[in-house]
Amino acid sequence: MPRRQGQEGPPRSGPDRRAGDGGGRPAVDGTAGAGDPGDDREGAQAGSPVARPLAWPAPGAGPVVLPSLLSADFARLAEQVRAAEAAGAAGLHLDVMDGHFVPNLTFGPPIIAAVRRLTSLPLDVHLMVERPEALLPAVAEAGADVVTVHVEATPHVHRALQMIRALGCRAGVALNPGTPATAVEPLLAEVDLVLVMSVNPGFAGQAFLPLALDKLRALRAMLPAAGPRPWLEVDGGIDPKTAPLAAAAGADLLVAGSAVFNQRAPVEANLARLRQAVATSASTRP
């Protein structure tokens, strides 16, 4: 899944984001992260920079929770990023919205770069923007590790995925609630991640749409039982009640926003509650 290491070709222009100079992603040692299955997938171009290893379980090995910064207190963003890292978050999810593809407007590459300077956690960037190709170089340069584009957002989704990999990031494709799983079936051999939206995208705090569970099951059935496959990610309305349902349906990555960043409890306690809910459900499943 992550890109094969050791590929060579013409050097790309611009600073190397793997150099750890503070302007992009941290330096890497070229070793695989824990559970990082390595890249046997298609779509990585010769000469592409090597993607940073991700310390995520291999797909199918057990779900992890990724806090979504859309629900964080932006006035305390640094504090909340550090709290998530201290609580053992596997990464951070950042939603970039343009006010066109979705009605809300959030943040862009400058905030991604600021978060990158705060943490070495993997940054999972979800582009909810029209024609995302124009934004890809800046997002990659800001320090994204995974970049996901919507299949509905561009007529050239295959080209966008190739661009993401050529920029040294892992490539993901996302599906809105009304889009069938079959829309991404031709892309499954070329992506590192498939994101299933379990709310209509645009705003945090919405209720979980159960139809996402059927979509997760359908996607899981399309994937090979063994060998490299994409991570399945679900985003929207994930809380201690819905997280176990999504995990049972096949989700590997659970994006949680308001269930992590809220006034009811500290980030550490909220993350622990989500993990416990998933673990308890798994232990009692037939």
N, C-alpha and C positions, 0 to 999 in steps of 0.2 A: 503494500500500500504506500507508505512513504517512499519517496523517490529513491531509486538505486543510487548507491554511492559510487564514486569513482568515474562517473561519466565525464568525458572530456569533449571539448569543442572550442569554438571561438569565444574569447572572453567577452562578457557583457560590459557595457559602459557603466560609469557611475561607481560610487563607493560600494564596497563589499559589505552587505549587511551582516555577514557572519563574522566580521572582524571585531565586534564587541566594542565599538567606539562610542557607544552611548546614543548614536543617532538611529540605530536599527536594532535588530535582535541580538541577544548576547552571543558571545563566541561559543562554538561547539567543538567537541573533540572528535567528532566523526563516529562515535559509538552509538549503538541503538539504545533508546530509552527502555525502561522497564515495560515489557509488554508490547513494545513497538515492533510490529511484525515485519519490518523491512519492506522494501518496495519491489514487488514483482509485477506491478501494474503497468498498463500501457499509458501513453500520453505524455510521459516525461521526454523532453527533447534533449538531444545531444547538446552539451554546452550549458545546460541549465545548472544554476547553483544547487548545491545539495541542501535539502530541507533539514531543519533542525530536528533531532530526535524528540519524540513526545513520550513522556512517562505516563502513558495511558495504557490500561489493559488492552490486550489484543481484542479485536471485535469478537463478541460472544463470550468473553472471559469474565464478564461482570460489569454492571453499570457504574459510572462515576457521575458526580454532580459538578456542573460548571456554573458558578454564580454569574448572573447576568447583570452587568453594570448599568443597564437601563433603569433598574430599580434602585440603584445606589443614590445616596445623598450627594449630589454633585458639589455641594459646598464642603463636603468632607471626603472627597474622592480618594485622596491619597491615604487617608486613615482607613477607609473601607477596603481599598485594595490590599493594604498590608494586613488587615484583619482577616480577609479571606485567605491570604497566603499562610498566615500563622495558623489558621484553622485547618490547613491541609487541603485546600482546594486543588483540584487537578489542573485547573486552568481558569481563564476568565473569558466570558462571552461578551462581545461588544456588537451592538446593533447600530449600524449606520443607516440612517433614513434620510431621504431627500425631499420629502414633502410632495412627491409626485407619484412614485410607485406605491407609497403608503402615505396616509394623510399627515403623519407626524414628521417633525424635523429634529434630528438629534445632534450627532457630532460627526467629525470626520478625521482625517489623518493626523491633525495636530494633537487631538486628545489620545488617539491610539499611541502616538509617539511619547506622549507624557506618561501614559500608563506603562509603556515599555520601559521607561527609565525607572519606574518604581518597583518593577518586579521582573523576575526571570520566569514566571509562570507562562505556559503556552497561552497565546492570545488567539482566540477563536473568533474571527471577524465575520459577521453576517451582513452582507450588503443587500439592503432592501432599497435598491435604487434602480432607476431606469437606465438601460444601456451602461452597465457597470464597467465595461472595458476601459472607459476613459479614466476611471478612478483607480484601477488596479495597480499601476506602478507606484502611486503615492501611498496606497495602503500597504503594499509590500515593503516599501522603503521605511515606513513608519514602524515596522516591526511585527506585523502579523505573521503568525505561524500557519494558520488555516484561514483560507478565504472562501466563503460560500456565496454563490450567486443564485438568483432565482431562475428557474427554467422559464418562468413567465415574463422575465424582465428584459430579455434580449432575444432577437431572432438568430443570434449566433452564439448560442450557449456553448457549443463544442469549442469554438474559437476562444471564448472567455476562459474555459477550463484549461486549455493549452497555455494561454497567457499566464494564468496563475502559477502553473507548474514551472514555466520558463523563468518566472520571477523568484523561484526558490521557495514557494509556499505549497502546502498541501491544498488540494482543490476539492471544494464541496459544492453540491447542488441542492437547492431547497425547493420544497413544494408547498404552495398555499393549500388551505383546507379543501378548496373546491377543485384542485387539480389531482387527477388519478395517479396512482403509483406507476402505471404503465408509461407515463410521460417521461420518466427518467430511465426506463429499462434499457434503452440503447446506450446509455452513458455509464452504466454500472461498472463496466470493466475499466473505466478511465477516471473514476473519481475516488477520493480517499474518504469521503463522508457524504451521506445523504441526510438532509435535515427535513424532518416532517413538522410543519407548523400545526400546533394543536390549538391555536387561536387564529383569528384573522389578524394579520400583522399590522402593527402601527402603534400600539399602546401597551404598557405594562399593566398587570393586575387583572387581565381578563380571565373568564372562566374557561376551563379545559373543555375541548370539544371531543367527545368520545369517538367520533369517526376516525380520529387519528390512530386509534388502536388497530382498527381494521387495516389501515394503510401500512402501519408498521409490520403487521403480520404478512401482508401481501408482499412487501419489499423483502422481508426475511425469506419468504418462500422463493423469491427470484434469485437469491444469492446462493453460492455453493456451500455445501455443508462443511467442507474442509478447504484449507488453503486461504490465500489472501482474499479479503473482501473489504468493502467500505465499512466504517463505523456508521451505525444508525443513530441519529440524534433526534431528540424531540424538544420542542421549544414552545412554551405557552401554557400557563395555568398549572405548572408543576408544583406540587406541594406534598405533604406527607400522605395524603389520600390518593393522589393521582400518580405519584412517582412509582409506587409498586406496580400499578396497572401498566404503565408504559414499559417498565423493565420486563414484566412478564410477556408483553407483546413483542419484545425483541430489541428495545432501545438499549444502546451501549452508553450514550451520553445524554444526561438529563440536565437541560438548561433550566435553572430556577432563578427567578428574580425577586419578587416580593416575598417569597417564602424564605429567602436568605437575608435580604436587606429590608428590615422593618423596625418598628419601634417596640415590638413585643418582647424581643430577646436579642442578645448579642449575636453577631454573625457566627461565631463558633458554636453556640448552642443550636442555632437554626440549622446549620449544616449537619451537626450530629443527629438532629431529629430526622432529617431527610434520609441520611444514611441508615439509621436504625429502622426506619419504616420499610426501606427496601430490603434490608437484611432479614427482618422479621418475616416479611411476606415470602421471601425466597425460601426460608427455612421451613415454612409451613405448607409450601406448595407441593402437591402430589408429585 
